[in-house]
Amino acid sequence: MINQYDVVESLIDIPKENLYIGDKGTVVEDFDDNYCMVEFLQENSSIPKTVDPVPIMHKKNLKVVWKHNIKAIPK
């Protein structure tokens, strides 16, 4: 399961968005069981790729490479 703040890797190419298989990014918004918004990073950099708007990706096209597991701070 993919959740907000997980680091994911693209399993597909989207050339018109300058995104390619293996590009990594952080899930910045988790909409439902199928879709999320991902901010992708430039290769070997912490600088986001220039993608406007940040792509909404189908989760079947993503692979988790790092699972965010910090619990929310109670209010």
C-alpha distances in whole Angstrom, upper triangle without the diagonal:
4,7,10,12,10,12,11,14,15,15,18,21,22,26,27,25,25,22,22,20,19,19,17,16,14,12,15,14,11,13,11,8,10,11,11,14,15,18,19,21,24,24,25,26,24,26,24,24,27,25,26,24,21,19,16,14,12,9,10,12,10,10,8,12,12,9,11,12,15,16,18,21,23,25
4,7,9,7,9,8,11,13,14,16,19,20,23,24,22,22,19,19,18,16,16,14,12,10,8,11,11,8,10,10,8,9,9,8,11,11,14,15,18,21,22,23,23,21,22,20,21,23,21,22,20,17,15,13,11,10,7,10,11,9,8,7,10,10,8,9,11,14,15,16,20,22,24
4,6,6,9,10,13,15,17,19,22,22,25,25,22,23,20,21,20,19,18,15,13,10,7,9,8,6,9,9,9,11,10,8,10,11,13,15,18,21,22,23,22,20,21,19,21,23,21,22,20,16,16,14,13,12,10,13,14,11,11,9,12,11,8,8,10,12,12,13,17,19,21
4,6,9,10,14,16,18,20,22,22,25,25,21,22,20,21,21,19,17,14,11,8,5,6,6,5,9,11,12,13,11,8,9,9,11,14,16,20,21,22,21,18,19,17,19,21,19,19,18,14,14,13,13,14,12,15,16,13,13,11,13,11,9,8,10,11,12,12,15,17,19
4,6,9,13,15,18,20,22,22,24,25,21,22,19,20,20,18,16,12,9,6,5,6,8,9,13,14,15,16,14,11,10,9,10,12,14,17,18,19,17,15,16,15,17,19,18,19,18,14,15,14,14,16,14,17,17,13,13,11,11,9,8,6,9,10,12,12,15,18,19
4,6,10,13,15,18,20,20,23,24,21,21,18,18,17,15,14,10,8,6,6,8,10,10,14,14,14,15,13,11,11,9,11,12,13,17,17,18,17,15,17,15,17,20,19,20,19,16,15,15,14,14,12,15,14,11,10,7,8,6,5,5,8,11,13,14,17,20,22
4,7,10,13,16,17,18,21,22,19,18,15,15,14,12,10,7,6,5,6,10,12,12,16,17,16,16,15,12,12,9,10,9,10,14,14,14,14,12,14,13,15,18,17,19,19,15,15,15,13,15,12,14,13,10,9,6,6,5,7,8,11,13,16,17,20,23,26
4,7,9,12,14,15,18,20,17,16,13,13,11,9,8,6,6,6,7,11,13,12,15,16,15,14,13,11,11,8,10,9,11,13,13,15,15,14,16,14,14,17,16,19,18,14,13,13,11,12,10,11,10,6,5,4,5,7,9,11,14,17,19,20,23,26,28
4,6,9,11,13,15,17,15,14,10,9,7,5,5,4,7,9,10,14,15,15,18,18,17,16,14,13,13,10,11,9,10,12,12,13,15,15,16,14,14,17,16,19,18,15,13,14,11,12,10,11,9,6,5,6,7,9,12,14,18,20,23,24,27,30,32
4,6,8,9,12,14,12,12,8,7,5,5,5,6,8,11,12,15,16,16,18,18,17,15,13,12,12,10,11,9,11,13,13,15,16,17,17,15,13,16,14,17,17,14,11,12,9,10,9,10,6,5,7,9,10,13,15,17,21,23,26,26,30,32,34
4,7,10,13,15,14,14,10,8,5,6,8,10,12,14,15,18,19,18,19,19,17,15,14,14,15,13,15,13,15,16,15,18,20,20,21,18,17,19,17,20,19,17,14,14,11,10,10,8,5,5,7,10,12,15,17,20,23,26,28,29,32,35,37
4,7,10,12,12,11,8,6,5,8,9,12,13,16,16,19,19,19,20,20,19,16,15,15,15,14,15,13,15,16,16,19,20,21,21,18,16,18,16,18,18,16,13,13,10,10,11,10,6,8,10,14,15,18,20,22,26,28,30,31,35,37,39
4,6,9,9,8,6,4,5,9,9,12,14,17,18,20,21,21,22,22,22,18,17,17,16,14,15,13,15,15,15,18,19,21,20,17,14,16,14,16,17,15,12,14,12,13,14,13,10,11,14,17,18,21,23,25,28,30,33,33,36,39,40
4,6,6,6,5,6,8,11,10,13,14,17,17,19,19,20,20,22,21,18,16,16,14,13,14,12,14,15,16,19,20,20,19,16,13,13,11,13,14,13,10,12,11,12,14,14,11,13,16,18,19,22,24,25,29,31,33,33,36,39,40
4,5,5,6,7,10,13,12,15,16,19,20,21,22,23,24,25,25,22,20,19,17,16,16,13,15,14,15,19,20,21,19,16,13,13,11,14,15,14,12,15,14,16,18,18,15,16,19,21,22,24,27,28,32,33,36,36,39,41,42
4,6,8,10,13,16,14,17,17,20,20,21,22,23,23,25,25,22,19,19,17,16,16,14,16,16,17,21,21,22,19,16,13,12,10,11,12,13,11,14,14,17,19,19,16,18,21,23,24,26,28,29,33,34,36,36,38,41,42
4,5,9,12,14,12,14,14,16,17,17,18,20,20,22,23,20,17,16,14,12,12,10,13,13,15,18,18,18,16,13,9,9,6,8,9,9,8,11,12,15,17,18,15,15,18,20,21,23,25,26,29,31,33,32,35,37,38
4,7,10,12,10,12,13,16,17,19,20,22,23,25,25,22,19,18,16,13,12,10,11,10,12,16,16,16,14,12,8,8,8,11,12,12,11,14,14,17,18,19,16,16,18,20,20,22,25,26,29,31,33,33,36,39,39
4,7,9,7,9,10,14,15,17,18,19,21,22,22,19,17,16,14,11,11,8,10,10,11,14,15,16,14,12,9,10,9,12,13,11,10,12,11,14,15,16,12,12,14,16,17,19,21,23,26,28,30,31,33,36,37
4,6,6,9,12,15,16,19,20,21,22,23,23,20,18,17,16,13,13,10,11,11,11,14,16,17,16,14,12,13,12,16,16,14,13,15,13,15,15,15,11,11,13,16,16,19,21,23,27,29,31,32,35,38,39
4,6,9,12,15,16,19,21,21,22,23,22,19,18,17,17,14,15,12,13,13,12,15,17,18,18,16,14,16,15,19,19,16,14,16,13,14,14,13,9,9,10,13,13,17,19,22,25,28,30,31,34,37,39
4,6,10,13,15,18,20,20,22,23,22,20,18,17,17,13,14,10,11,11,9,12,14,15,16,15,14,17,16,19,20,17,15,17,14,15,14,14,11,9,9,11,10,14,17,19,22,25,28,29,32,35,37
4,7,11,13,15,18,19,21,22,22,19,17,16,14,11,10,7,7,8,7,10,11,12,13,11,10,13,13,16,17,14,13,15,13,15,14,15,12,10,10,12,11,13,16,18,22,24,27,27,30,33,35
4,7,10,13,15,16,19,20,20,18,16,14,13,9,9,6,6,8,8,10,10,10,12,10,10,14,13,16,17,13,13,14,13,15,13,15,12,9,9,9,8,10,13,14,18,20,23,24,27,30,31
4,7,9,12,13,16,18,18,17,14,12,10,6,5,4,5,9,10,11,11,10,10,8,9,12,12,14,14,11,11,12,11,14,13,15,13,10,10,10,10,10,12,13,16,18,21,21,24,27,28
4,6,9,11,14,16,16,16,13,10,8,5,5,6,8,12,13,14,13,11,12,10,12,14,13,15,15,11,11,12,12,14,13,15,14,11,11,10,10,9,10,10,14,15,17,17,20,23,24
4,6,7,10,12,13,13,10,7,6,4,6,9,11,15,17,18,17,14,15,12,14,16,14,15,14,10,10,10,10,12,10,14,13,10,11,10,12,11,11,10,13,14,16,16,19,22,23
4,7,10,13,15,14,11,8,6,6,7,10,12,16,18,19,18,15,15,12,14,15,14,14,12,9,10,10,11,14,13,17,16,14,15,14,15,14,13,12,15,15,16,15,18,20,21
4,6,9,12,12,9,6,5,7,9,13,16,19,22,23,21,19,18,15,17,18,15,15,13,10,11,9,10,12,12,16,16,14,16,15,17,16,15,13,16,16,16,15,18,20,20
4,6,8,9,7,4,7,9,12,15,18,21,23,25,24,21,21,18,20,21,18,18,16,13,12,10,10,11,10,14,14,13,14,13,16,16,14,13,15,16,16,15,18,20,21
4,7,8,6,5,8,11,14,17,21,24,26,28,27,24,24,21,21,22,19,18,16,14,13,9,10,10,10,14,15,14,17,16,19,19,17,16,18,19,19,18,21,22,22
4,5,6,7,11,13,17,19,23,26,28,29,29,27,27,24,24,25,22,21,19,17,15,11,11,10,10,12,15,14,16,16,20,19,17,17,18,20,19,19,22,23,24
4,6,8,12,14,18,20,23,27,28,29,29,27,28,25,25,26,23,23,21,19,16,13,11,9,8,10,13,13,14,14,18,18,16,17,18,20,20,20,23,24,26
4,7,11,13,17,18,22,25,26,28,28,26,26,23,23,24,21,21,19,16,14,10,8,6,5,7,10,11,13,14,18,19,17,18,20,22,22,22,26,27,28
4,7,10,13,15,19,22,23,26,25,24,23,20,20,21,17,17,15,13,10,7,6,5,6,9,10,10,13,14,17,18,17,17,20,21,22,21,25,26,27
4,6,10,12,16,19,21,23,22,20,20,17,17,18,15,15,13,10,8,6,6,7,7,11,11,10,12,13,15,16,15,15,17,19,20,19,22,24,25
4,7,10,13,16,19,21,20,17,17,13,14,14,12,12,10,7,6,4,6,9,10,13,12,11,14,14,16,16,16,15,18,20,20,20,23,25,25
4,6,10,13,15,17,16,14,14,10,11,12,10,11,10,6,6,7,7,10,10,13,12,10,12,12,13,14,14,14,18,19,20,20,23,26,26
4,7,10,13,15,13,11,10,7,8,9,8,10,9,6,7,9,10,14,14,17,14,12,14,14,14,14,16,15,19,19,21,21,23,26,27
4,7,9,12,10,9,9,6,6,9,8,11,11,8,9,11,11,14,14,16,14,12,13,13,13,14,16,16,20,21,23,23,26,29,30
4,6,8,7,6,6,4,5,9,10,13,14,11,12,15,15,18,18,20,17,14,15,15,14,14,17,17,21,22,24,25,27,30,31
4,6,5,7,6,6,5,9,11,14,16,14,15,18,17,20,20,22,19,17,17,17,16,17,20,20,24,25,28,28,30,34,35
4,5,8,9,9,9,12,14,18,19,17,17,20,19,22,21,22,19,17,17,17,15,16,20,21,24,25,29,29,32,35,37
4,7,9,11,11,15,17,20,22,19,20,22,22,24,23,24,21,19,18,18,15,16,19,20,23,24,28,29,31,34,36
4,5,8,9,13,15,18,20,17,19,21,21,24,23,25,22,20,19,18,16,16,19,20,23,23,27,27,29,32,34
4,6,9,12,14,17,18,16,18,20,20,23,22,25,22,19,19,18,16,15,18,17,20,21,24,24,25,29,30
4,7,9,12,14,16,14,16,19,20,23,23,25,22,20,20,20,18,18,20,20,23,23,26,26,27,31,31
4,6,8,11,12,10,12,15,16,20,20,22,19,17,19,18,17,17,19,19,22,23,25,25,27,30,30
4,6,9,11,9,11,14,15,19,19,21,18,17,18,19,18,19,21,21,25,26,28,28,30,33,34
4,7,9,9,11,15,16,20,21,23,20,19,21,22,22,22,24,24,28,28,30,30,31,34,35
4,6,6,7,11,13,17,18,20,17,17,20,20,21,22,23,23,27,28,29,29,31,33,34
3,5,8,11,14,17,19,22,19,19,22,23,24,24,25,25,28,29,30,29,31,33,33
4,6,9,12,15,18,20,18,18,21,22,23,24,24,24,27,27,28,27,29,31,31
4,7,9,13,15,17,15,15,18,18,19,20,20,20,23,24,25,24,27,29,29
4,6,10,12,14,12,12,15,17,18,19,20,20,23,25,26,25,28,30,31
4,7,9,12,11,11,15,16,18,19,19,19,22,24,24,24,27,29,29
4,6,8,7,8,11,13,16,17,17,18,21,23,24,24,27,30,31
4,5,6,7,11,13,16,18,18,19,21,24,25,25,28,30,31
4,5,5,8,10,13,15,14,16,18,21,22,23,26,28,30
4,6,8,11,14,16,16,18,21,24,25,26,30,31,33
4,7,10,13,16,16,19,22,24,26,27,30,33,34
4,7,9,12,13,15,18,21,23,24,27,30,32
4,6,9,10,13,16,19,22,23,27,29,31
4,6,7,10,12,16,18,20,23,26,28
4,7,10,13,16,19,21,24,27,29
4,7,9,12,15,17,20,24,26
4,6,9,12,14,18,20,23
4,6,9,11,14,17,20
4,6,9,12,15,18
4,7,9,12,15
4,6,9,12
4,6,9
4,6
4
